[in-house]
Amino acid sequence: MPGSGLSSLCYSVYTFTIPYFYRPTEHVCRALGGGGTAQLAAVSRQKMRLLLLTLLAVLSWIAGLVIYLLALRIIYGESISSGDLGAVVFWSAITCLIAMPLVYVPAMFLTRYLLNGVNPVGVFPLVGVLVSVIPVILLWALLGGFDMGGIFSALLSPESLMFSFLFAGTGVVFGLGFARLYRTDMPANNSLERTEDSAPDQRDD
């Protein structure tokens, strides 16, 4: 039949023109229990969101550096030398590279789960500030060879205050950007949704 021939032709074109990496992805999506097209769209959105999250992390670190320089100028009335700036950039980058996937990102996803969304938005930058003490400790641990006595003494130094501004600023920007990025998502905690949905039914009974 003509319809059957057209279907065969379309399938042949699909088989030989769709990139090789696309087909296994669709098979995996089907194995996960959903339609290939819908699941592929979800995978594409997740990849784009991961890319944006990575870009957000870099921009947040840069914002933290700017806040560091502003705080240095406002609090101490000083500018920074090129050598010191290079050291600050290098060590803060190494610290953020470790702290982003281990501290900031898990804290944001946990907050989103507990709130069942991203409202109120102001909670996320607040969480970013609260967890920023961990990167400060990590930084001094990297610099001091994980000597606990040296770390605690370093936390009381003026330099520690400046790095607190840096990582707190990073947390504020990352928290705001995270809330913006995930504002259109489905509820993060389905158990809370089911509880809220069942409440009217119980009242009706």
N, C-alpha and C positions, 0 to 999 in steps of 0.2 A: 504494500500500500504506500501511497505517496507520503503519508504521515510517518510511517515507519522508516522510510528512506531518509526523510529529513531529520528524524531523531538520531539515526545512525550517523549521518553526516555531522550533526552538531556535536555528538559525542566524540567523533574522530577529531574534529577541530579542537575540542576542549582538551583531549588527551595530548595532542601534539603541540599546542600553542601555549597552554597555561604553564608558567614556570614550574620547574620540578619541586621547588621548596613549598609551593602553594598546596599541592595535592596531599602530601602527608599531613599538613596542618588540618586540612578538612577532614581527613580520616580520623585524626585524633579527636577533633571536635565532635564528630559523629559518635565515636566510642564513648565520649563523655556524656552522651545522652541528649544531644540537641541537634537541631537542623544545622547543616553545614554552613549556609550563608549567614545565619544569625550568629553562630558561634565564631565564625571568622571575623565578623564585624566587631564582636566583643574582644577578640584577641587583638585586632588592630587598634581598638581604643585603648586597651591595656598597654600596648607597646608605645603608643603616642603619649599616654599619661606617664609612663616610666621615663620617656625622653624628657618630658616637661618637668618631671620631678627632679631629674638630674640637673637640668638647666636651672631650676629654682634653687637647688642646693649651692650651685656655683654663684648665682647672683646673691644669695643670702650671705655667703662668705665674703663676697666683695663689699656688701653693705656693712658687714661687721668690721671690715678693715677701715672703711670710711668713718664709722662711728668711733673706732679706736683713735684715729687721727684727730677727729673733732674733739674728743674728750681730752686728748693730750694737750691740745691748744687751749681749750676752755678751762680745764682744771689747773694745769701747770704752766700755761702760757708758753709752751715750748713747741718747737717743730722737731721733726725726726730726721736724722741723717740718712743718707742713702744706704749705708751699711746696716744700720739698725732696721731700716725699713725692709731690706732684703731678708734679714733674719726673722722679722715678724711675719712677713709674707710666707716664708718657707715653713716655719714651725706651725703657724696657724693653719696653713694648707694641709700639712701632714695630720694635724689633730682633727681638722674637719673631715678629712678623708676617712678617718677611723670613726669619728663620733657621729657622722651623718647616718650611716646604715645601722649603727649599734645603739644610738641614743635618740637623736632627733626623730628619725622616721618611725621607729617603734612607738615612741611616746605619742606622736601624732595619730597613728593608727589606733592605738589603745584609747586615746581620748575620743576619737571618732566613734569607736565601738561603744564606749560607755555612754556617750551622748546620743547614740543612735543617729548620727548625722554630724553636721558641722555648725549647728546652732546651739548656743550663742557663739558667734565667730570669735569674740574676744577671749574665749577660753584658750584658744590655740596659741596665740602669742604669749599668753601668760604661762602656759606649759613650757613653751620654748625658753622663757626666762628661767623658770624653775629648774629645768634640766641642764641649763648652761653651766652650772657649777661642775658637772661631770667632765666636760671638755677642759675646763681650767685645771682640774686635778690631773687629767690625762696629760696635758701639756707639761706640767711640772714633773710628772712621772717620767715622761720621755726625756726631758732635759736633765733630770737628776738621777737617772738610772734606777728608778722605782725605790728610792730610799724614802721610807715613810716619814722619818724625822725631817728630812730636807723638804719633802713635799708640804708638810704642815707649816713649816717656817716660811716657805715660799708663798703660801696662801695669804700670809699677813703682810706681804711686801707691797709697795706701790705698783710694781709691775703687774702683780696679780690683779689689782683693781682694774688696770687698763685692759687686761685680757678678759676680765669679767664683762667689761663693756663690749668687747669685741664679740664674745660668744653669746652674750645676751641679745645684742643686736642681731646676730645671725639667727638666733631662735625666734625673735619677734618677726622678722621678715619671712622666715621659713614657715612659721605658724600661720601668718596671714595668707601667704601664697598657697599653702596646703589647703586651707579652708576654701579658698577661691577655686582651686583646682578640682576639689571633690564636692562642690556645692550642688551639683546636679545628680549625684549618685543616688541609688536606691538605699533604703535603710541599711545601716551597717550591722545592726543587731536584730535579726529576725525574731528572736525570742521576745524582745520587747514589743515588736509589732504584733505578734500573735496575742500577747497579753492584752494590749490595748484593743485589738479587734474583738476579743472574747468578752471584754467588759460590758459592752452594750447588750450582748445576748444574755448575760447573766442578770442584768437589770430588768430585761424584758420578762425573764422567767419569774 
